[in-house]
Each structure stands twice: as structure tokens, then as C-alpha cells.
Amino acid sequence: MVYDVLVIGGGPAGLSAALNVRARGKTALVISNPLAENPLWKAERVDNCLGLPDLSGKELLTVLYDHAVSAGVEFLEARALSALSAGTDWYVAAGDMMTQGGAVVLAAGAVRGKKLPGEAELLGRGLSYCATCDGMLYRGRRVAVLGYSPSARREADFLEEIGCQVLYFDRPKSCAIQGTDKVEAVVCDGETEAVEGVFLLRSAMAPGDLFPGLEVEGGYVRVNREMATNLPGVFAAGDCTGGPLQISKAIGEGQIAGQKAAQLLARKAAE
């Protein structure tokens, strides 16, 4: 899947960025969890978004989404799992798909929480962030699913359907992944279970994990006035860049990021 700009995140910042990419004649793909999983969806009433008063979060997101769709923005419902650059393009793995773009706008919201004990050491050695991507590797084996996202239960069901022996832990308060060279066990809320694989399912990955080398300060992505990060071709907007965590700020930053991404591609084409 090849597009001019890949937008990671389908909230106000991401939708604004994608809309502005399309306004400049470029193609845009928004990679996002289902709209209903956005934290804004649950807001009973939003009063501080100029021109759109007295809407619920669900109504506001729907208005923004419909506007983006009408402008020709395309969508891929999946979690972004990894990103790498090759030449002047970026490749982003999302679910079981590989997408390609000349620029990226990171608008995945604020990601909170520290890595679990053993997570960094055992990633790729029995620890996975995607059940649909890696599930077949564990067919017939005992695995643990650590569900921290609304869609985690569905992914656990998928693993059971393909023949995995699944232990499901719903948002465990304390958790550690154990093993020397590969996953051997998981400890959740004091309960130790021997497993051969662990699927850690969060709503989103931390920006620094998704884009190795990305400059992050205090948990937020560092950007300049053009919403550009330290990585060539990567822009960021919205809650992931820090406070205030407000809709209007996210929309404005998304507009700048989308415009600058489109301008970057125009300069590349002219070279």
C-alpha cells in the first residue's frame, strides 16, 4: 500500500493532518484503531471546540471522520507496530500489512505507562505486540494475552480459533515477562504461568519504540514550529507532542503537520 503521506492516529490531530494533505493534492492513509476506541469517543459533552459546541465526543469524532472521508482520505484499521526508513520513503507495519509513504505524521495521542519487566529483553523472542501477525507461530502452544486495549479480547479469540492455548489477563495491575533467551513464563498479579509466548496488546506503542531514534522529552515527541521531528520526513501533532491536551490544539498542529508533509513531497518532486 503506497501513499504520499502515512498518518498514524485517527483522532482530531490525525484527521486534520490527513485532510490538509488531501487539500494539497496528495494521497493520505490514516492508520488507526477503531474510532470508538479513541478516548474522546466516551466524552459526554465537548464545549471548547470552536464552532462545534455541545457535541458529545462520539458526535465530534464522527463529524471530523466524515469530513476526512469526503475529502478522499483512506483508512486502515490496525495498530502501527514498527517503522523504518529506506531512501526517502518510510515503511510502517500495521497489523499484517506493510504501508509505504513519502512522509509520516505521527498523531497517535499520548502514550502513558512504563515498559513491563522483561518486555525490552524478550521482544521478538516470544513476546509480540500483534496476535494476527504472529499468532500462527504459536499454534498448539500455550500463550498469554495481556489485554490493555478494547480489541484485545477479540485478538485472544483469534488465537484460540487458530489452535493456541490461551491464558487471557484483562488489564493486569502488575505483570512481568520471564525468560533467558526466550519467553518462559509470565507473572500477572502474583500468579506465575509457564507459557511459550506472550502477546502484549496495548492501544498504541510509545513513539520512541515505533520510530527508533526519535527524540522524546518527558514522554512527549520533540517538534519544531513546523511540527517536524528530528527524523527526516516524520512530523508529529496532537497529544503526543505535549500539552495542553486539547482538541483545538490537536487540530491546529495537525493542520501544520499535514501542510508541511505535503510541501516536503512537493519539494522532493521538484528536485
C-alpha positions in Angstrom: 0.0 0.0 0.0 1.8 3.1 -1.3 0.6 6.7 -0.4 2.2 10.1 -0.3 1.7 10.6 3.5 1.0 8.0 6.2 -0.9 9.4 9.2 -0.6 7.3 12.4 -3.7 8.1 14.6 -7.3 8.8 13.7 -8.1 11.4 16.3 -8.5 15.2 15.7 -4.8 15.7 15.0 -4.5 12.8 12.6 -7.7 13.6 10.7 -6.8 17.3 10.5 -3.4 16.3 9.1 -4.8 13.9 6.5 -7.4 16.5 5.4 -4.7 19.1 4.8 -2.6 16.6 2.9 -5.6 15.9 0.6 -6.2 19.7 0.2 -2.8 19.9 -1.4 -3.5 17.1 -3.9 -1.6 14.3 -2.1 -2.8 10.9 -1.1 -3.2 10.1 2.6 -3.7 6.9 4.6 -4.8 7.1 8.2 -3.7 4.1 10.3 -5.8 3.9 13.4 -7.6 1.8 15.9 -11.4 1.7 15.5 -12.9 5.2 16.0 -14.8 4.0 19.1 -11.5 3.2 20.9 -10.4 6.8 20.8 -10.6 8.2 24.4 -12.6 11.2 23.1 -15.4 8.9 21.9 -16.5 8.5 25.6 -16.8 12.2 26.4 -20.4 13.1 27.2 -20.0 16.7 26.1 -17.3 18.9 24.4 -17.8 22.6 24.9 -14.4 24.1 23.9 -14.1 23.2 20.3 -14.7 26.4 18.3 -17.7 26.2 16.0 -18.8 22.8 17.2 -20.5 23.4 20.6 -22.5 21.0 22.7 -21.4 17.8 20.9 -20.5 14.5 22.5 -17.1 13.1 21.8 -18.7 10.5 19.6 -20.6 13.1 17.6 -17.4 15.3 17.3 -15.2 12.5 16.1 -17.9 11.3 13.6 -18.1 14.8 12.1 -14.3 15.0 11.7 -14.1 11.5 10.3 -16.9 12.1 7.8 -15.2 15.3 6.6 -11.9 13.4 6.0 -13.7 10.7 4.1 -15.5 13.2 1.9 -12.1 14.7 1.1 -10.8 11.3 -0.1 -8.7 10.3 2.9 -8.3 6.5 3.1 -8.2 4.4 6.3 -6.6 1.3 7.6 -8.0 -0.1 10.8 -4.9 -1.5 12.5 -2.2 -0.8 15.1 1.1 0.6 13.8 3.7 -1.8 15.0 7.0 -0.6 13.5 8.5 1.9 11.2 11.7 2.1 9.2 13.1 4.4 6.5 14.5 3.3 3.2 15.9 6.0 0.9 13.5 8.9 1.1 10.4 6.8 2.0 9.0 5.4 5.2 7.6 1.9 5.7 5.1 1.3 8.5 4.0 -2.2 9.5 0.4 -2.0 10.6 -1.4 -5.2 11.6 -0.5 -7.7 8.9 0.0 -5.0 6.3 3.1 -3.1 5.1 2.4 0.5 4.1 4.7 3.0 2.4 4.8 6.8 2.3 7.0 9.7 1.4 6.3 11.3 4.7 4.7 10.3 8.0 2.6 12.3 10.5 2.6 10.8 14.0 -0.6 11.7 15.7 -1.3 8.6 17.9 -2.0 10.5 21.2 -0.3 10.5 24.5 1.0 7.0 25.4 1.4 6.5 29.2 3.0 3.7 31.2 6.4 2.2 31.5 7.7 -1.0 29.8 7.0 -4.2 31.7 9.8 -6.1 33.3 11.3 -8.3 30.6 9.5 -6.5 27.7 12.5 -4.9 26.1 14.7 -8.0 26.5 12.2 -10.6 25.2 10.6 -8.6 22.3 10.9 -10.9 19.3 11.9 -13.8 21.5 8.4 -15.0 22.3 6.9 -11.5 23.0 4.8 -10.0 20.3 2.6 -6.9 20.0 0.3 -8.4 17.3 -1.8 -11.6 17.6 -2.9 -11.6 13.9 0.7 -11.0 12.7 2.5 -13.7 14.8 -0.3 -16.0 16.1 0.4 -18.8 13.6 3.9 -19.2 15.1 2.3 -20.4 18.3 -0.3 -22.8 17.0 -0.7 -25.6 19.5 1.3 -23.8 22.1 0.4 -22.2 25.5 0.4 -18.4 25.3 -0.6 -15.5 27.5 -2.5 -12.5 26.2 -2.1 -9.3 28.3 -5.1 -7.2 27.3 -4.7 -3.5 27.7 -6.8 -2.4 24.7 -10.5 -2.7 23.9 -9.8 -5.1 21.0 -7.5 -7.4 23.0 -10.3 -9.9 23.7 -11.0 -10.3 20.0 -7.3 -11.0 19.3 -7.3 -13.6 22.1 -10.3 -15.2 20.5 -8.4 -15.3 17.2 -5.5 -17.1 18.8 -7.9 -19.7 20.2 -9.5 -20.2 16.8 -6.2 -21.0 15.2 -5.3 -23.5 17.9 -3.4 -21.7 20.5 -3.9 -22.5 24.2 -4.7 -19.0 25.5 -4.4 -17.6 29.0 -6.2 -14.2 29.0 -5.3 -11.5 31.5 -7.6 -8.5 31.4 -5.5 -5.3 32.3 -3.4 -6.9 35.0 -2.2 -4.4 37.6 1.3 -5.9 37.9 3.0 -8.0 35.3 6.4 -9.3 34.3 7.7 -11.5 31.5 10.3 -14.1 32.4 12.9 -15.9 30.3 16.5 -16.1 29.5 16.9 -16.3 25.7 13.1 -16.7 25.1 9.8 -16.3 26.9 9.3 -19.0 29.5 6.7 -17.6 31.9 4.5 -14.6 32.7 3.7 -13.3 36.2 0.4 -11.4 36.5 -0.9 -10.1 39.8 1.3 -12.6 41.6 0.2 -15.6 39.5 3.0 -17.3 37.6 2.2 -19.3 34.5 4.5 -21.2 32.2 4.0 -20.1 28.6 5.9 -20.2 25.3 4.6 -16.8 24.0 3.2 -13.6 25.3 1.0 -11.1 23.3 1.2 -7.7 24.9 -1.8 -5.8 23.4 -1.9 -2.1 24.0 -3.9 0.5 22.2 -0.7 2.2 20.9 3.1 1.9 21.0 5.3 4.5 22.6 6.6 6.9 19.8 10.2 6.1 20.6 9.6 2.3 20.2 7.7 2.9 16.9 10.4 5.2 15.5 13.9 4.2 16.8 16.0 7.3 17.2 13.0 9.7 17.6 13.7 12.5 20.1 11.4 12.3 23.1 11.4 14.5 26.1 9.3 13.8 29.2 7.4 11.2 27.3 6.4 13.6 24.5 7.8 13.9 21.0 10.0 16.9 20.4 9.0 19.1 17.4 9.8 22.5 15.9 7.4 25.2 14.8 6.7 23.2 11.6 5.8 20.1 13.7 8.9 18.3 12.3 10.7 15.8 14.4 14.4 15.1 14.3 13.8 12.3 11.8 13.7 13.4 8.1 10.1 13.1 6.7 8.5 12.5 10.1 6.1 15.1 11.6 4.1 14.9 14.8 0.9 16.5 16.1 -1.6 16.4 18.9 -1.3 15.0 22.4 1.9 13.1 21.5 3.7 16.4 21.4 2.6 17.5 24.9 0.2 19.9 26.5 -2.2 21.4 26.5 -4.0 18.2 25.7 -6.9 19.9 23.9 -8.9 19.3 20.7 -8.3 22.7 19.2 -4.5 22.4 19.7 -4.5 19.0 18.1 -6.5 20.2 15.1 -4.1 23.2 14.6 -1.0 21.1 14.9 -2.4 18.5 12.6 -3.1 21.2 10.0 0.5 22.4 10.2 1.9 18.9 10.1 -0.2 17.9 7.1 0.7 21.1 5.2 4.4 20.7 5.9 4.4 17.0 4.9 2.7 17.8 1.6 5.2 20.7 1.0 8.1 18.4 1.7 6.9 16.0 -1.0 6.4 18.8 -3.5 10.0 19.9 -2.9 11.2 16.3 -3.4 9.3 16.1 -6.7 10.8 19.3 -7.9 14.4 18.3 -7.3 
